[in-house]
Each structure stands twice: as structure tokens, then as C-alpha cells.
Amino acid sequence: MSFSSRGQADKDFRVEVEAIGHVRHKNLVRLLGYCMEGTQRMLVYEYVNNGNLEQWLHGNMRQSGYLTWEARMKIVLGTAKALAYLHEAIEPKVVHRDIKSSNILIDDDFDARISDFGLAKLLGAGKSHITTRVMGTFGYVAPEYVNSGLLNEKSDIYSFGVVLLEAITGRDPVDYARPENEVNLVEWLKKMVARRHSEEVVDPILENRPSKSALKRALLTALRCLDPDAEKRPKMSHVVRMLESEEYPLPREDRRRRRNQVGITETDSPRDSDAEKSDNPESRLNSRRNSNA
């Protein structure tokens, strides 16, 4: 790297870190300071002493017990609220770029605290995306970001969807110890839902399983976040409402868009076409629930 390029990189790093340092939310770990020396950079955060979500799901914190379904949903809801704040409540918005279970710390009250803003980028007003070197963690990175290097908040939303699936299933995003057709968590889960086996994906360690409606709500929220078309992924504020609601409502603008896509206006019949139902994970889960009724 040339001296001028390095100088610009250092300047960008300072701007981003100082902006993030002013961010305050109960579900974010506070950035206390930073240090730069040569090519070395260090971020200093407040200490959170109850492990992280990865440790509770897959690691040594399981020796202390396991997370109940309610605790898991509390953690993912707090994570969703923090991301909604970063993406929608501040300017410039902050794209975390490395949402994963090991970066979701857990405090003594089992509230989520997103940490590690070392890869975060700022997205100013009027910018739909930025172009950057692809960074993140294998298994969590959005496919369009991998393919193009174009980054915006939709990449975080995809990563959140993977984390939500981890919480539901207790599985790693990529696990080569499993059979070949189960290595990739996202692909395996989509196949299970398509085959009407959604109730079989719940983490078997859970003694008290979620209700059918709670499982449906969590799975549908995750699948919306994991939509291959980034533009169809919901905003994080919508994700918060999905997770908090007793039923699973589609945001009004999404319902309108889906109807218009199949030539149905707001005054026409709201019934989905058969083709749309076959591609819609919500209709597959509804079909399973109705067949069991």
C-alpha cells in the first residue's frame, strides 16, 4: 500500500470509528476507544461477561446449561432492535458487515449486545450501496455481496437471518461433520420447509419446544431475511415487528408489492396465485398447519 493510500485508509478508519463511538443503544456494546500504530489497529469495548451466542449454542457455555426458546428469542429480538437502530435511526447508517453468533454478546440478564465493529462501514444519505472488498464470515455473508462487492444494510439482514436459524436449530451455519445434504444450514432448512418438515428443525436439546405459531413466526421471519433477492428482504424495523407479533403479518408495502407482481390491485381479491403459493415459504408452512388441523 502506498503512503497516500495508507493515509486515506487511516483517515477513513478514524472517521468510521469515531462515528460508531457516538452510537448508543442498550443492545450494542459500547466502543470506548481505539488505538492505531503502524498497520496495527485496536478497538476497545466495554466488557460483557456472560459469553456470546455461539458459545451458548455450540461451545463451552453449554456446560452452564442451555438457552431456552424464550431466551433465544429474547436475544435475537434484541439483536434485531440494535440493527434497526444502526440502519434506520441514525445518519449515516452503520452497516456492521460481520453479524454472526460469536459477535452477539450476552449480558447477565440474557440481553443481546452486538459487538465488534471492526469491519463496519458508514452509508450516507442518498447512497444505496458502497463498493468494498468482501469481508465477513463464511456461512453468514449475503450472496449478492460475495458476488459483486456491493454492500448495504441488506447484507446485515441476510446475516441476521442465518443467526436466527442458528437459534432455532442449534446448528452451525456450515458443519462439515454432518451429512452432505445438511452441511449448509440455510439450504438444509429451506429443503425441510419445502418438504413440510418444519417442526423437525428445532434444536433437539430444548426440553420445552416452542408452540407451532411461535416456530412458524421465527421460521418465516428468518426466510424473509434470507430471500435471495436482497430488495425483497424486510427492513430490520419490520423484522422487529414480525418477531414481536402474535401472528405473522406481512408489512403492508410488501403485501401490496406481491399483489401488484401478480396483477392484483388493492381492490381485487387478495388471494395469492397458485404459482406464488408454490414458491412462498409462508404458504408451505400454512399448508402444513392446515393439514394437521
TIFI-941588 format. One record per residue (C-alpha): x, y, z; residue number from 1; chain. Coordinates in nm, 4 decimals. Last residue first. Layout:
u; v; w; k; c
X; Y; Z; NUM; A
...
This chain:
u; v; w; k; c
-5.5750; -2.9286; 1.1914; 293; A
-5.2590; -3.1040; 1.0805; 292; A
-5.3218; -3.0393; 0.7108; 291; A
-5.3918; -2.6740; 0.7928; 290; A
-5.0591; -2.6349; 0.9743; 289; A
-4.8702; -2.7957; 0.6863; 288; A
-5.0415; -2.5781; 0.4309; 287; A
-4.9627; -2.2678; 0.6353; 286; A
-4.5949; -2.3624; 0.6426; 285; A
-4.5924; -2.4080; 0.2658; 284; A
-4.7856; -2.0856; 0.2134; 283; A
-4.5339; -1.8900; 0.4225; 282; A
-4.2417; -2.0447; 0.2315; 281; A
-4.3744; -1.8881; -0.0919; 280; A
-4.2681; -2.0509; -0.4178; 279; A
-4.5667; -2.2850; -0.4502; 278; A
-4.8014; -2.0166; -0.3232; 277; A
-4.6929; -1.7737; -0.5936; 276; A
-4.7667; -2.0283; -0.8637; 275; A
-5.1093; -2.0996; -0.7195; 274; A
-5.1938; -1.7288; -0.7289; 273; A
-5.2432; -1.5489; -0.3993; 272; A
-5.5918; -1.4456; -0.2837; 271; A
-5.6247; -1.0762; -0.2069; 270; A
-5.9227; -1.0397; -0.4436; 269; A
-5.9123; -0.7037; -0.6159; 268; A
-5.9389; -0.3573; -0.4590; 267; A
-5.5679; -0.3418; -0.3653; 266; A
-5.4750; -0.4441; -0.7163; 265; A
-5.3838; -0.7936; -0.8334; 264; A
-5.1572; -0.8333; -1.1366; 263; A
-4.9238; -1.0990; -0.9944; 262; A
-4.6446; -0.8540; -0.9121; 261; A
-4.9005; -0.5992; -0.7961; 260; A
-5.0185; -0.8373; -0.5261; 259; A
-4.6646; -0.9031; -0.4048; 258; A
-4.5869; -0.5313; -0.3922; 257; A
-4.9040; -0.4523; -0.1977; 256; A
-4.8347; -0.7256; 0.0552; 255; A
-4.4783; -0.5990; 0.0935; 254; A
-4.5989; -0.2436; 0.1483; 253; A
-4.8383; -0.3630; 0.4176; 252; A
-4.5717; -0.5479; 0.6153; 251; A
-4.6564; -0.9207; 0.6114; 250; A
-4.8183; -1.0250; 0.9356; 249; A
-4.7081; -1.3351; 1.1284; 248; A
-4.9299; -1.3708; 1.4302; 247; A
-4.8525; -1.2936; 1.7917; 246; A
-4.6328; -1.0029; 1.6883; 245; A
-4.2955; -0.9284; 1.8456; 244; A
-4.0803; -1.1197; 1.5982; 243; A
-4.2594; -0.9744; 1.2966; 242; A
-4.2483; -0.6232; 1.4432; 241; A
-3.8725; -0.6479; 1.4970; 240; A
-3.8280; -0.7785; 1.1422; 239; A
-4.0193; -0.4766; 1.0132; 238; A
-3.7762; -0.2468; 1.1952; 237; A
-3.4966; -0.4547; 1.0406; 236; A
-3.6168; -0.3683; 0.6929; 235; A
-3.7598; -0.6638; 0.5055; 234; A
-3.5691; -0.8613; 0.2414; 233; A
-3.7262; -0.8293; -0.1015; 232; A
-3.4558; -0.5976; -0.2348; 231; A
-3.1875; -0.8525; -0.1467; 230; A
-3.3353; -1.1129; -0.3819; 229; A
-3.2025; -1.4425; -0.2440; 228; A
-3.4510; -1.4021; 0.0468; 227; A
-3.2675; -1.4860; 0.3682; 226; A
-3.4379; -1.2187; 0.5813; 225; A
-3.7779; -1.3415; 0.4677; 224; A
-3.6748; -1.6987; 0.5490; 223; A
-3.5716; -1.5975; 0.9013; 222; A
-3.9018; -1.4207; 0.9666; 221; A
-4.0936; -1.7194; 0.8336; 220; A
-3.9012; -1.9541; 1.0598; 219; A
-3.9491; -1.7422; 1.3727; 218; A
-4.3231; -1.6889; 1.3187; 217; A
-4.3801; -2.0561; 1.2333; 216; A
-4.1954; -2.1660; 1.5456; 215; A
-4.4019; -1.9324; 1.7638; 214; A
-4.7270; -2.0484; 1.5983; 213; A
-4.6416; -2.4153; 1.6401; 212; A
-4.5594; -2.3616; 2.0067; 211; A
-4.1943; -2.3713; 2.1010; 210; A
-4.0412; -2.6865; 2.2481; 209; A
-3.9841; -2.7228; 2.6201; 208; A
-3.6960; -2.9672; 2.6656; 207; A
-3.4808; -2.7957; 2.4034; 206; A
-3.1728; -3.0057; 2.3218; 205; A
-3.3364; -3.1221; 1.9993; 204; A
-3.2882; -2.7786; 1.8395; 203; A
-3.5977; -2.7291; 1.6242; 202; A
-3.5684; -2.8444; 1.2607; 201; A
-3.8222; -3.1270; 1.2853; 200; A
-4.1233; -2.8960; 1.3146; 199; A
-4.0517; -2.7596; 0.9670; 198; A
-4.0860; -3.0983; 0.7966; 197; A
-4.3340; -2.9908; 0.5268; 196; A
-4.0966; -3.0969; 0.2454; 195; A
-4.0401; -2.7353; 0.1367; 194; A
-3.9681; -2.6425; 0.4994; 193; A
-3.7026; -2.9145; 0.5267; 192; A
-3.5489; -2.8125; 0.1949; 191; A
-3.5250; -2.4500; 0.3063; 190; A
-3.3653; -2.5661; 0.6309; 189; A
-3.0975; -2.7661; 0.4535; 188; A
-3.0093; -2.4786; 0.2200; 187; A
-2.9727; -2.2322; 0.5064; 186; A
-2.7779; -2.4698; 0.7319; 185; A
-2.5192; -2.5769; 0.4734; 184; A
-2.3717; -2.9168; 0.5668; 183; A
-2.7078; -3.0976; 0.5763; 182; A
-2.7118; -3.2563; 0.2285; 181; A
-2.3538; -3.3761; 0.2730; 180; A
-2.4224; -3.5485; 0.6036; 179; A
-2.2988; -3.3530; 0.9079; 178; A
-1.9380; -3.3143; 1.0234; 177; A
-1.8860; -3.0489; 0.7559; 176; A
-2.0952; -2.8008; 0.9540; 175; A
-2.1711; -2.4642; 0.7957; 174; A
-2.4186; -2.2256; 0.9586; 173; A
-2.3721; -2.4140; 1.2879; 172; A
-2.6810; -2.5858; 1.4264; 171; A
-2.8868; -2.5128; 1.7400; 170; A
-3.1957; -2.5200; 1.5176; 169; A
-3.3934; -2.2098; 1.6115; 168; A
-3.1022; -2.0002; 1.7408; 167; A
-2.8872; -2.0922; 1.4423; 166; A
-3.1754; -2.0082; 1.2086; 165; A
-3.1966; -1.6634; 1.3683; 164; A
-2.8232; -1.6169; 1.3189; 163; A
-2.8610; -1.7012; 0.9491; 162; A
-3.1422; -1.4476; 0.9143; 161; A
-2.9250; -1.1881; 1.0863; 160; A
-2.6598; -1.2437; 0.8206; 159; A
-2.9197; -1.1751; 0.5497; 158; A
-3.0247; -0.8557; 0.7265; 157; A
-2.6633; -0.7435; 0.7575; 156; A
-2.6220; -0.7756; 0.3797; 155; A
-2.9428; -0.5790; 0.3257; 154; A
-2.7761; -0.2889; 0.5087; 153; A
-2.5596; -0.2111; 0.2064; 152; A
-2.2561; -0.3555; 0.0318; 151; A
-2.1705; -0.4117; -0.3330; 150; A
-1.8738; -0.6484; -0.3548; 149; A
-2.0468; -0.8145; -0.6500; 148; A
-2.0700; -1.1903; -0.5988; 147; A
-1.9941; -1.2103; -0.2277; 146; A
-2.2223; -0.9146; -0.1549; 145; A
-2.5015; -1.0713; -0.3619; 144; A
-2.4649; -1.3981; -0.1699; 143; A
-2.5008; -1.2435; 0.1770; 142; A
-2.2209; -1.3421; 0.4152; 141; A
-2.3098; -1.5613; 0.7135; 140; A
-2.1736; -1.9022; 0.6152; 139; A
-1.8171; -1.7793; 0.5764; 138; A
-1.7526; -1.4790; 0.7983; 137; A
-1.7243; -1.1196; 0.6832; 136; A
-1.5281; -0.9245; 0.4262; 135; A
-1.5694; -0.8621; 0.0542; 134; A
-1.3588; -0.5669; -0.0513; 133; A
-1.5796; -0.2632; -0.0815; 132; A
-1.8267; -0.0945; -0.3124; 131; A
-2.0853; 0.1148; -0.1329; 130; A
-2.4621; 0.0908; -0.1503; 129; A
-2.7844; 0.2855; -0.1987; 128; A
-2.6197; 0.6167; -0.1144; 127; A
-2.8515; 0.9154; -0.0861; 126; A
-2.7797; 0.9691; 0.2814; 125; A
-2.4526; 0.8152; 0.3967; 124; A
-2.3594; 0.4523; 0.4409; 123; A
-2.0935; 0.4015; 0.7062; 122; A
-1.8961; 0.0774; 0.7169; 121; A
-1.8359; -0.1755; 0.9940; 120; A
-1.5491; -0.4248; 0.9690; 119; A
-1.4002; -0.3641; 1.3150; 118; A
-1.7424; -0.3068; 1.4692; 117; A
-1.7026; -0.5987; 1.7060; 116; A
-2.0061; -0.6223; 1.9362; 115; A
-2.3833; -0.6630; 1.9316; 114; A
-2.5225; -0.6881; 2.2865; 113; A
-2.8110; -0.9303; 2.3362; 112; A
-2.9978; -0.9408; 2.6667; 111; A
-2.9581; -1.2527; 2.8757; 110; A
-2.9963; -1.0581; 3.2014; 109; A
-2.6306; -1.1208; 3.2875; 108; A
-2.5211; -0.9912; 2.9473; 107; A
-2.4988; -1.1813; 2.6215; 106; A
-2.2573; -1.0969; 2.3410; 105; A
-2.3624; -1.1243; 1.9795; 104; A
-2.0390; -1.1228; 1.7786; 103; A
-1.9952; -1.5005; 1.8141; 102; A
-2.3436; -1.5537; 1.6670; 101; A
-2.2685; -1.3671; 1.3468; 100; A
-2.3172; -1.0159; 1.2093; 99; A
-1.9937; -0.9161; 1.0349; 98; A
-2.0713; -0.6303; 0.7954; 97; A
-2.1992; -0.3887; 1.0639; 96; A
-2.3596; -0.1484; 0.8177; 95; A
-2.3986; 0.1833; 1.0006; 94; A
-2.6407; 0.4475; 0.8812; 93; A
-2.5082; 0.7995; 0.8387; 92; A
-2.7300; 0.9149; 0.9959; 91; A
-2.9015; 0.7310; 1.2781; 90; A
-3.2380; 0.5622; 1.3330; 89; A
-3.2713; 0.3337; 1.0302; 88; A
-2.9753; 0.1010; 0.9828; 87; A
-2.7978; 0.1176; 1.3180; 86; A
-3.1238; 0.1367; 1.5164; 85; A
-3.2843; -0.1472; 1.3218; 84; A
-2.9665; -0.3467; 1.3808; 83; A
-2.9940; -0.2953; 1.7571; 82; A
-3.3624; -0.3906; 1.7546; 81; A
-3.2893; -0.7084; 1.5582; 80; A
-3.0175; -0.8096; 1.8049; 79; A
-3.2563; -0.7541; 2.0947; 78; A
-3.5124; -0.9725; 1.9180; 77; A
-3.2477; -1.2397; 1.8554; 76; A
-3.1575; -1.2489; 2.2244; 75; A
-3.5166; -1.2525; 2.3522; 74; A
-3.5982; -1.5261; 2.1014; 73; A
-3.3137; -1.7375; 2.2323; 72; A
-3.4129; -1.6811; 2.5934; 71; A
-3.7726; -1.7822; 2.5200; 70; A
-3.6583; -2.0977; 2.3391; 69; A
-3.4480; -2.1908; 2.6409; 68; A
-3.0721; -2.1433; 2.6287; 67; A
-2.8776; -2.4368; 2.7623; 66; A
-2.6975; -2.5004; 3.0870; 65; A
-2.3681; -2.3866; 3.2396; 64; A
-2.1740; -2.6515; 3.0468; 63; A
-2.3404; -2.5096; 2.7362; 62; A
-2.1163; -2.2061; 2.7879; 61; A
-1.8301; -2.4120; 2.6410; 60; A
-1.9465; -2.4038; 2.2816; 59; A
-2.2254; -2.4598; 2.0310; 58; A
-2.5378; -2.2666; 2.1291; 57; A
-2.4190; -2.0802; 2.4395; 56; A
-2.0701; -2.0232; 2.2986; 55; A
-2.2119; -1.9010; 1.9668; 54; A
-2.4484; -1.6639; 2.1457; 53; A
-2.1721; -1.4939; 2.3383; 52; A
-2.0299; -1.5257; 2.6875; 51; A
-2.1736; -1.3824; 3.0062; 50; A
-1.9038; -1.1260; 3.0921; 49; A
-1.9655; -0.8168; 2.8820; 48; A
-1.6680; -0.5794; 2.8969; 47; A
-1.6903; -0.2367; 2.7357; 46; A
-1.5079; -0.2166; 2.4058; 45; A
-1.1575; -0.1134; 2.2952; 44; A
-1.0724; -0.1316; 1.9242; 43; A
-0.7157; -0.1958; 1.8107; 42; A
-0.5384; -0.1202; 1.4858; 41; A
-0.1962; -0.2325; 1.3699; 40; A
-0.0560; -0.1113; 1.0348; 39; A
0.1642; 0.1458; 1.2021; 38; A
0.0153; 0.2156; 1.5432; 37; A
-0.3533; 0.2927; 1.5763; 36; A
-0.5527; 0.2719; 1.9012; 35; A
-0.9263; 0.2825; 1.9634; 34; A
-1.1786; 0.3893; 2.2228; 33; A
-1.4761; 0.3028; 2.4376; 32; A
-1.6974; 0.1284; 2.1816; 31; A
-2.0146; 0.0485; 2.3693; 30; A
-2.1631; -0.2968; 2.3152; 29; A
-2.4958; -0.2549; 2.1396; 28; A
-2.8321; -0.3817; 2.2637; 27; A
-2.8922; -0.0897; 2.5009; 26; A
-2.8235; 0.1589; 2.2227; 25; A
-2.5712; 0.4417; 2.1943; 24; A
-2.3670; 0.5304; 1.8844; 23; A
-2.1053; 0.8000; 1.9413; 22; A
-1.8162; 0.5557; 1.9094; 21; A
-1.9552; 0.4415; 1.5741; 20; A
-1.8908; 0.7865; 1.4298; 19; A
-1.5415; 0.7958; 1.5819; 18; A
-1.4663; 0.4531; 1.4400; 17; A
-1.5841; 0.5439; 1.0906; 16; A
-1.3993; 0.8756; 1.0711; 15; A
-1.0820; 0.7271; 1.2187; 14; A
-1.0854; 0.4324; 0.9765; 13; A
-1.1433; 0.6610; 0.6779; 12; A
-0.8418; 0.8726; 0.7805; 11; A
-0.6251; 0.5643; 0.8248; 10; A
-0.7296; 0.4360; 0.4828; 9; A
-0.6540; 0.7754; 0.3285; 8; A
-0.3071; 0.7762; 0.4833; 7; A
-0.2481; 0.4207; 0.3669; 6; A
-0.3363; 0.5173; 0.0133; 5; A
-0.1049; 0.8192; 0.0289; 4; A
0.1855; 0.6122; 0.1697; 3; A
0.1357; 0.3426; -0.0939; 2; A
0.0000; 0.0000; 0.0000; 1; A
